[in-house]
Amino acid sequence: MDIIFEIFLEIYGELMMLIVPESKWTKKKGAIALVAVLNFIGVIALFLWGIVLLTDNGNTLGWIPIFFAVVLSAVQIGIGIYRLIHTKKE
């Protein structure tokens, strides 16, 4: 189970980091990278918070932070794929 979780987290991290620019760094690209990393940390925190609420307390409100974590990560992955497609066209 741990191996599956590590593989999932590695793939997820790579998809989330598609938004981080790789070419010449500017202030704008640095800000984008900072927001991407903070979003990644926030998504992990929301997901873990939801899991703790569900398992330790038996509180069904734990689904709310999990939902927001999934939505935020989907948005960031979508933006990363969009940037990847437009970078390839140039």
C-alpha angles and dihedrals in degrees: 000000000000092000092052091049092049092049091048092049092048094051091044092051092050091050092047092050094056087094093061110098117237103192130073110341119235130169090264093051090046090053090049090051092048092050091048093052093045090048090051091052091046093051092051090048093049092048093049091046090053092048091050091050091050099044107032101034100025086228114156090205085081088086090070097067090041090053092051091047091054093047094048093047092047090052092049093046089049092051090048093052090046091052091046092053093047092046091053091052093057 
